[in-house]
């Protein structure tokens, strides 16, 4: 069994080495690989310098002739990329690994709290379907109350005594998010004042028009 | 001028390559081949020298579509850099040239006589 395993691994290794060798004999593959190494090198540098060095490294690779020279040049740069990056203020791979592990551990530790927060939101009364329906009904009542109040003030202003507050639903006392916090009394007073001001304005304009017409027509 | 980099053999080689004709800007590969350095040793040193304001670099002022090739990054020693490079190379030359031609400067032990001469 052990002999078969060794033979199999050897055969697999031979095939892989042959494939890699065939690829490396192709100049296009070598240049592609060199370009990839240049990109990976630039990734190890600070973000504000990456574009400049990427362009410069790839530009210099173009000047190198042959199949192996660009690859060796790019590989030598890539080997020093970590040291170069640290020199430019980038963290080492080890530091990145430690920081990521620490962040993952913190996230893992905060999972119970996050789950508790999610459950708390889920169990909040506003998430209850019955409560949501009640909130919707209250909002509809508010709209109706505004409409009713407008109608009543109009009736009161045009024909005093006709308007009745018996149908008014005092839901405006309930303060909702974004709704004006007016009591129903002050709201009705405000509406009435607006209506009176508007009618007084119309009366003034009508009086001015009548006088101008009289002046034109003469006595 | 910023903090000059530590004088290593690679730094000295690059300074020497740049000092051959300080007026002519050279691109990275040319400097590397002139200094006999691989890319991995070249670019970090160039960026260090640039940080120290000894070397300035600019993109080649050509239109790639006209010349039919991408632009190059060109390096040139600053006036301060020329003075610094000459001084550094002279000091290095002095340190590396042994009084005894058979023993390098770093191989001499204080108190021990050099070959056929007075104590070093």
Boltz contact constraints between the chains, C-beta under 6 A:
constraints:
  - contact:
      token1: [A, 56]
      token2: [B, 73]
      max_distance: 6.0
  - contact:
      token1: [A, 59]
      token2: [B, 70]
      max_distance: 6.0
  - contact:
      token1: [A, 59]
      token2: [B, 72]
      max_distance: 6.0
  - contact:
      token1: [A, 60]
      token2: [B, 28]
      max_distance: 6.0
  - contact:
      token1: [A, 60]
      token2: [B, 29]
      max_distance: 6.0
  - contact:
      token1: [A, 63]
      token2: [B, 29]
      max_distance: 6.0
  - contact:
      token1: [A, 73]
      token2: [B, 39]
      max_distance: 6.0
  - contact:
      token1: [A, 76]
      token2: [B, 38]
      max_distance: 6.0
  - contact:
      token1: [A, 76]
      token2: [B, 39]
      max_distance: 6.0
  - contact:
      token1: [A, 76]
      token2: [B, 40]
      max_distance: 6.0
  - contact:
      token1: [A, 77]
      token2: [B, 39]
      max_distance: 6.0
  - contact:
      token1: [A, 77]
      token2: [B, 40]
      max_distance: 6.0
  - contact:
      token1: [A, 79]
      token2: [B, 40]
      max_distance: 6.0
  - contact:
      token1: [A, 80]
      token2: [B, 40]
      max_distance: 6.0
  - contact:
      token1: [A, 84]
      token2: [B, 44]
      max_distance: 6.0
  - contact:
      token1: [A, 87]
      token2: [B, 44]
      max_distance: 6.0
